[in-house]
Amino acid sequence: MTYAKRLQALMLGLAVGAGIPALAAPAAPATPGGAPVDYQLNLAEPATQIAKEIYTLHNGMMAVCIVIFVAVFGVMFYSILKHRKSVGHKPATFHESTAVEIAWTIIPFLIVIVMALPATSTVVDMKDTSNADITIKATGMQWKWGYDYLEGEGKGITFLSNLSTPREQIGQPGVAATQARGAHYLMEVDNEVVVPVNKKIRIVLTANDVIHAWMIPAFGVKQDAIPGFVRDTWFKSERTGTFRGQCAELCGKEHAFMPIVVRVVTDKEYTAWVEGKNKEMALLAEDPSKVWTLDELNTKGADVYAKNCAVCHMANGQGSEGAFAALDGSAIVNGPKAAHIDVLLNGLKSGKFPTAMPAWNSMSNSEIAAVITYTRNNWSNKASENIVQPAEVLAARKQ
């Protein structure tokens, strides 16, 4: 056992002695479905060794702080009561004490060392992303996550993960919600990250617009995703189950609607998921030469719009005054389709609205073609070039 681990054990003893319950990480989860619990006072129940160490360190340091608090204020109040003027005590005449000054310098220094060594050991372990069994790239974007399985079983799997809580449970500006909140309100997604239990999972992080953060409290993981930078973190879940987190950086209007859900399964279940996901991706593989009908594009476009565009431009296409442009009656939507495709692929950085239109080039060619076609044929829009095919989007990407 290293000195750092011995000090962690010492802090465990201090916490028990100070009367702090549940210093050691609980063996079983008390949060069904991995969701937060109302009025929970301590950290989330850990599912990884790192999270357990964080849990122990947190409570151990709290114990140290309580012991210091009681000792310092106990001496202070004792001195005030026992040496007050009303019982005949007179002020001391000394001005300094070398022994006291040495003591109150050395003792805090030793306390800091006792706290810092185990904490540093855990931080070093948190940064060791080597020898991972599976590597997954997580890309933050307003306001969803994109995942690409880069190494290990499942290599090649890629998908977007969007909030799946219905807008009817959330409401719109000035419009109250029409449905009761579900069990996992704002903490559920349409595509979960699936990983096997007891395997080291490396998460490579970046972002394509603003700073986001990938956080799963039960894993003891929180790492920023920064545009133009690649950072990484890791976890190794010791039990199966569903674990939930959120983007932990204020990333814009829909920051609260950017959950993270990781489902940890057995090796056998993971292999079955990989096989199923590969078949699903094969079925969705696009034929760029396929010509879609207007009805097909409109149907697909309505789904893409609801998941990606309605949060800013509203379900009715009216946008948010002073923040997000209206698509109903928009000059871009009703203008040449080449310019409309360019906005989706490259974004729009200028205009009278303070919030720039981000690039949506992470969507597939058919998704972009479908959502453009949908907006050009709905509300009051009557664009002359009313159909965009995936082949046109692919050609625009190559320019």
C-alpha positions as CSV (number, residue, x, y, z in Angstrom):
1,M,0.0,0.0,0.0
2,T,1.4,3.4,-1.0
3,Y,1.7,6.3,1.5
4,A,-1.1,8.1,-0.3
5,K,-3.4,5.1,0.2
6,R,-2.4,4.8,3.8
7,L,-3.3,8.5,4.2
8,Q,-6.7,7.8,2.6
9,A,-7.2,5.1,5.2
10,L,-6.2,7.5,7.9
11,M,-8.7,10.1,6.7
12,L,-11.4,7.3,6.7
13,G,-10.6,6.8,10.4
14,L,-10.7,10.5,11.1
15,A,-14.2,10.8,9.5
16,V,-15.5,7.9,11.5
17,G,-14.1,9.4,14.7
18,A,-15.7,12.7,13.8
19,G,-19.0,11.1,13.4
20,I,-19.4,11.6,9.6
21,P,-21.6,8.8,8.3
22,A,-21.1,7.0,5.0
23,L,-17.5,8.0,4.4
24,A,-16.7,4.9,2.5
25,A,-18.5,4.7,-0.8
26,P,-21.9,2.9,-0.5
27,A,-21.9,-0.6,-2.0
28,A,-25.3,-0.3,-3.7
29,P,-26.8,2.6,-5.6
30,A,-29.7,4.6,-4.0
31,T,-30.5,6.5,-7.3
32,P,-32.6,4.2,-9.5
33,G,-31.9,4.9,-13.2
34,G,-28.8,7.0,-12.3
35,A,-30.9,10.2,-11.8
36,P,-30.2,12.8,-9.2
37,V,-32.2,12.6,-6.0
38,D,-34.1,15.5,-4.4
39,Y,-32.4,16.9,-1.3
40,Q,-29.4,14.6,-1.7
41,L,-26.6,16.0,0.5
42,N,-23.6,13.9,-0.5
43,L,-21.9,13.0,-3.8
44,A,-23.5,10.6,-6.3
45,E,-23.0,6.9,-5.4
46,P,-19.7,5.9,-7.1
47,A,-19.5,3.3,-9.8
48,T,-15.8,3.4,-10.4
49,Q,-12.7,3.1,-8.3
50,I,-11.7,6.8,-9.0
51,A,-15.2,7.9,-7.9
52,K,-14.8,5.9,-4.7
53,E,-11.5,7.6,-4.0
54,I,-13.1,11.0,-4.6
55,Y,-15.9,10.1,-2.3
56,T,-13.5,9.0,0.5
57,L,-11.3,12.1,0.0
58,H,-14.3,14.4,0.1
59,N,-15.6,13.0,3.3
60,G,-12.2,12.6,4.9
61,M,-11.3,16.2,4.2
62,M,-14.6,17.3,5.6
63,A,-13.7,15.4,8.8
64,V,-10.4,17.2,9.0
65,C,-12.2,20.5,8.5
66,I,-14.7,19.7,11.3
67,V,-11.9,18.6,13.7
68,I,-10.1,21.9,13.0
69,F,-13.3,23.9,13.4
70,V,-14.2,22.3,16.7
71,A,-10.6,22.7,18.1
72,V,-10.1,26.3,17.0
73,F,-13.5,27.6,18.0
74,G,-13.5,25.4,21.2
75,V,-10.3,27.0,22.4
76,M,-11.5,30.5,21.4
77,F,-14.8,30.3,23.2
78,Y,-13.2,28.6,26.2
79,S,-10.7,31.5,26.4
80,I,-13.4,34.1,26.0
81,L,-15.6,32.6,28.8
82,K,-12.8,31.6,31.3
83,H,-10.7,34.7,30.9
84,R,-13.3,37.5,30.7
85,K,-12.9,40.7,32.6
86,S,-16.1,40.2,34.6
87,V,-14.6,37.3,36.5
88,G,-11.4,39.3,37.4
89,H,-9.0,38.3,34.7
90,K,-6.5,40.9,33.4
91,P,-5.0,41.1,29.9
92,A,-1.7,39.3,29.4
93,T,1.4,41.5,28.8
94,F,3.4,39.2,26.4
95,H,3.6,40.2,22.8
96,E,4.8,37.0,21.1
97,S,5.6,33.3,21.6
98,T,8.1,31.6,19.3
99,A,6.8,28.2,20.3
100,V,3.2,29.1,19.4
101,E,4.3,30.7,16.1
102,I,6.3,27.6,15.2
103,A,3.4,25.3,16.1
104,W,0.7,27.2,14.1
105,T,3.0,27.1,11.1
106,I,4.1,23.5,11.2
107,I,0.8,21.9,12.2
108,P,-1.2,23.5,9.2
109,F,1.7,22.5,6.9
110,L,1.5,18.9,8.0
111,I,-2.3,18.9,7.7
112,V,-2.0,20.2,4.1
113,I,0.5,17.5,3.3
114,V,-1.8,14.8,4.8
115,M,-4.6,16.1,2.6
116,A,-2.6,16.8,-0.5
117,L,-0.8,13.4,-0.9
118,P,-3.9,11.2,-1.3
119,A,-5.6,13.8,-3.5
120,T,-2.5,14.1,-5.8
121,S,-2.4,10.3,-6.1
122,T,-6.1,10.2,-7.2
123,V,-5.5,13.1,-9.7
124,V,-2.6,11.3,-11.2
125,D,-4.8,8.2,-11.6
126,M,-7.5,10.3,-13.2
127,K,-5.1,11.5,-15.9
128,D,-3.8,8.0,-16.8
129,T,-5.8,7.2,-20.0
130,S,-3.3,4.6,-21.2
131,N,-4.2,1.0,-22.1
132,A,-7.8,1.6,-22.7
133,D,-10.0,-1.2,-23.9
134,I,-12.3,1.1,-25.9
135,T,-11.8,4.7,-27.1
136,I,-14.8,6.9,-27.8
137,K,-14.7,10.4,-29.2
138,A,-17.3,12.7,-27.7
139,T,-18.0,16.0,-29.6
140,G,-20.0,18.7,-27.9
141,M,-22.3,20.8,-30.0
142,Q,-25.2,23.1,-29.4
143,W,-27.1,21.3,-27.9
144,K,-26.3,17.6,-28.2
145,W,-23.4,15.1,-28.2
146,G,-21.9,13.3,-31.1
147,Y,-20.1,9.9,-30.4
148,D,-17.6,8.0,-32.5
149,Y,-16.2,4.7,-31.4
150,L,-12.5,4.9,-32.4
151,E,-10.8,1.9,-31.0
152,G,-11.8,-1.5,-29.5
153,E,-14.9,-3.5,-30.0
154,G,-17.5,-1.3,-31.7
155,K,-14.9,0.6,-33.8
156,G,-16.7,2.5,-36.5
157,I,-20.0,3.1,-34.7
158,T,-21.1,6.7,-34.8
159,F,-24.3,8.5,-33.7
160,L,-25.7,11.7,-32.3
161,S,-27.3,11.8,-28.9
162,N,-30.2,14.3,-28.4
163,L,-32.4,15.1,-25.5
164,S,-35.5,12.9,-25.8
165,T,-37.8,14.6,-23.2
166,P,-40.8,15.8,-25.3
167,R,-41.1,19.5,-25.8
168,E,-44.7,19.1,-24.4
169,Q,-43.1,18.4,-21.0
170,I,-40.8,21.4,-21.2
171,G,-43.0,24.1,-22.8
172,Q,-42.0,27.1,-24.9
173,P,-41.4,30.8,-24.1
174,G,-44.8,32.1,-23.0
175,V,-46.4,28.6,-23.4
176,A,-46.8,26.3,-20.5
177,A,-46.0,22.6,-20.7
178,T,-48.9,20.4,-21.6
179,Q,-47.6,17.1,-20.3
180,A,-46.6,15.9,-16.8
181,R,-42.8,15.5,-16.3
182,G,-41.5,12.0,-16.9
183,A,-39.3,10.0,-14.4
184,H,-36.1,11.2,-16.2
185,Y,-37.1,14.7,-17.2
186,L,-34.3,16.4,-19.0
187,M,-32.0,13.5,-18.2
188,E,-32.9,11.1,-21.1
189,V,-31.6,10.8,-24.6
190,D,-32.6,9.1,-27.9
191,N,-29.2,7.3,-28.3
192,E,-27.3,6.2,-25.1
193,V,-23.6,5.5,-25.0
194,V,-23.2,1.8,-24.4
195,V,-20.1,0.3,-22.9
196,P,-19.1,-3.0,-21.2
197,V,-18.6,-3.4,-17.5
198,N,-15.1,-3.7,-16.0
199,K,-13.5,-2.3,-19.1
200,K,-11.4,0.9,-19.3
201,I,-13.2,3.4,-21.5
202,R,-11.2,6.3,-22.8
203,I,-13.3,9.4,-23.8
204,V,-11.6,11.8,-26.2
205,L,-13.3,15.2,-26.1
206,T,-13.6,18.2,-28.4
207,A,-16.4,20.6,-29.4
208,N,-17.4,22.2,-32.7
209,D,-18.8,25.5,-31.5
210,V,-18.4,26.6,-27.8
211,I,-17.0,25.1,-24.6
212,H,-19.0,22.1,-23.3
213,A,-18.1,19.6,-20.5
214,W,-18.7,15.9,-20.3
215,M,-19.7,15.0,-16.8
216,I,-20.9,11.7,-15.2
217,P,-20.9,12.2,-11.3
218,A,-21.1,8.4,-10.6
219,F,-17.9,7.9,-12.7
220,G,-16.0,10.8,-11.0
221,V,-15.6,12.3,-14.5
222,K,-15.8,15.9,-15.6
223,Q,-13.7,17.1,-18.5
224,D,-14.2,20.2,-20.7
225,A,-14.7,19.8,-24.5
226,I,-13.0,22.8,-26.1
227,P,-13.2,23.8,-29.8
228,G,-9.8,23.3,-31.5
229,F,-8.5,21.2,-28.7
230,V,-8.5,17.5,-27.9
231,R,-8.6,16.4,-24.3
232,D,-9.3,13.0,-22.7
233,T,-10.5,11.3,-19.6
234,W,-11.5,7.7,-18.7
235,F,-13.7,5.6,-16.5
236,K,-14.1,1.9,-15.7
237,S,-17.5,1.1,-14.3
238,E,-17.5,-1.7,-11.7
239,R,-21.2,-2.4,-12.1
240,T,-23.9,-2.5,-14.8
241,G,-26.7,0.1,-15.0
242,T,-27.6,3.4,-16.4
243,F,-25.6,6.5,-15.4
244,R,-26.7,10.0,-16.1
245,G,-24.9,13.3,-16.3
246,Q,-25.1,16.7,-18.1
247,C,-23.0,19.3,-19.9
248,A,-21.3,21.2,-17.0
249,E,-20.3,24.3,-18.9
250,L,-22.8,27.2,-19.6
251,C,-22.9,26.6,-23.4
252,G,-25.9,28.7,-24.5
253,K,-29.7,28.9,-24.5
254,E,-30.3,25.2,-24.3
255,H,-27.5,24.3,-21.9
256,A,-29.9,22.6,-19.5
257,F,-31.2,20.4,-22.4
258,M,-27.9,18.6,-23.1
259,P,-27.9,15.4,-21.0
260,I,-25.4,12.5,-21.1
261,V,-26.5,8.9,-20.6
262,V,-24.2,5.9,-20.4
263,R,-25.5,2.4,-20.2
264,V,-23.1,-0.2,-18.8
265,V,-23.8,-3.7,-19.8
266,T,-22.2,-7.2,-19.6
267,D,-19.7,-8.3,-22.3
268,K,-22.3,-10.5,-24.0
269,E,-24.9,-7.7,-24.0
270,Y,-22.3,-5.3,-25.4
271,T,-21.3,-7.6,-28.2
272,A,-25.0,-8.0,-29.1
273,W,-25.4,-4.2,-29.1
274,V,-22.4,-3.7,-31.4
275,E,-23.8,-6.2,-33.8
276,G,-27.2,-4.6,-33.8
277,K,-25.8,-1.1,-34.1
278,N,-23.6,-2.1,-37.1
279,K,-26.7,-3.6,-38.8
280,E,-28.7,-0.4,-38.1
281,M,-25.9,1.7,-39.6
282,A,-25.7,-0.5,-42.6
283,L,-29.4,0.0,-43.2
284,L,-29.1,3.8,-42.8
285,A,-26.1,3.9,-45.1
286,E,-27.0,6.4,-47.8
287,D,-27.0,5.9,-51.5
288,P,-26.0,9.3,-52.8
289,S,-27.7,8.6,-56.2
290,K,-31.1,8.0,-54.6
291,V,-33.7,10.5,-55.6
292,W,-36.1,11.2,-52.7
293,T,-39.8,12.2,-53.1
294,L,-41.1,15.4,-51.6
295,D,-43.2,13.4,-49.1
296,E,-40.2,11.3,-48.0
297,L,-38.1,14.4,-47.5
298,N,-40.9,16.2,-45.6
299,T,-41.4,13.3,-43.3
300,K,-37.8,12.9,-42.5
301,G,-37.3,16.7,-42.3
302,A,-40.0,17.1,-39.7
303,D,-38.2,14.7,-37.4
304,V,-34.8,16.3,-37.9
305,Y,-36.3,19.8,-37.4
306,A,-38.0,18.7,-34.1
307,K,-34.8,17.3,-32.7
308,N,-32.3,19.9,-33.8
309,C,-33.9,23.2,-34.9
310,A,-37.1,23.7,-32.9
311,V,-35.3,24.6,-29.7
312,C,-34.2,27.9,-31.3
313,H,-36.5,28.5,-34.2
314,M,-39.6,27.2,-32.5
315,A,-42.0,24.5,-33.7
316,N,-43.9,27.1,-35.7
317,G,-40.8,28.6,-37.3
318,Q,-41.3,32.0,-35.7
319,G,-37.9,32.0,-33.9
320,S,-37.2,34.1,-30.7
321,E,-37.4,37.8,-31.1
322,G,-34.0,39.4,-30.8
323,A,-32.2,36.1,-30.4
324,F,-33.0,33.5,-33.1
325,A,-34.2,34.3,-36.6
326,A,-37.7,33.2,-37.8
327,L,-37.6,30.7,-40.6
328,D,-41.3,31.4,-41.5
329,G,-40.9,34.0,-44.3
330,S,-37.1,33.9,-44.2
331,A,-35.3,35.3,-47.3
332,I,-32.8,32.5,-47.0
333,V,-35.4,29.8,-46.8
334,N,-37.4,31.2,-49.7
335,G,-34.3,32.1,-51.7
336,P,-31.8,30.0,-53.8
337,K,-31.3,26.6,-52.3
338,A,-27.5,26.7,-52.8
339,A,-27.3,29.5,-50.3
340,H,-29.6,27.6,-47.9
341,I,-27.4,24.5,-48.1
342,D,-24.3,26.7,-47.5
343,V,-25.9,28.0,-44.2
344,L,-26.5,24.5,-42.9
345,L,-23.0,23.3,-43.9
346,N,-21.0,26.3,-42.8
347,G,-23.1,28.3,-40.4
348,L,-24.0,32.0,-40.5
349,K,-21.8,34.3,-38.4
350,S,-23.4,37.7,-39.2
351,G,-26.8,39.3,-39.3
352,K,-29.0,41.3,-36.9
353,F,-29.4,38.4,-34.4
354,P,-26.8,38.2,-31.6
355,T,-26.7,34.3,-31.7
356,A,-24.8,33.0,-34.7
357,M,-26.1,30.1,-36.7
358,P,-23.7,27.2,-36.1
359,A,-22.6,24.8,-38.8
360,W,-24.6,21.6,-38.9
361,N,-22.2,19.6,-41.2
362,S,-22.2,16.8,-38.6
363,M,-25.6,15.8,-39.9
364,S,-25.9,13.4,-42.9
365,N,-26.5,14.6,-46.4
366,S,-30.1,13.2,-46.3
367,E,-30.8,14.9,-43.0
368,I,-29.7,18.3,-44.3
369,A,-31.6,17.8,-47.5
370,A,-34.7,16.7,-45.6
371,V,-34.7,19.6,-43.1
372,I,-34.1,22.2,-45.8
373,T,-36.9,20.7,-47.9
374,Y,-39.2,20.7,-44.8
375,T,-38.6,24.4,-44.0
376,R,-39.0,25.4,-47.6
377,N,-42.4,23.8,-47.9
378,N,-44.0,24.6,-44.5
379,W,-45.7,27.5,-42.7
380,S,-46.1,30.3,-45.1
381,N,-42.9,29.4,-47.1
382,K,-43.4,28.8,-50.8
383,A,-39.9,28.5,-52.2
384,S,-39.7,28.1,-55.9
385,E,-36.7,25.6,-55.5
386,N,-38.6,23.6,-53.0
387,I,-36.8,20.2,-53.1
388,V,-33.2,19.5,-52.1
389,Q,-31.7,16.1,-52.8
390,P,-28.9,14.5,-50.7
391,A,-26.7,14.5,-53.8
392,E,-26.8,18.3,-53.9
393,V,-25.7,18.5,-50.3
394,L,-22.8,16.0,-51.0
395,A,-21.7,18.2,-54.0
396,A,-21.8,21.3,-51.8
397,R,-19.6,19.6,-49.2
398,K,-16.9,18.9,-51.9
399,Q,-16.7,22.5,-53.1
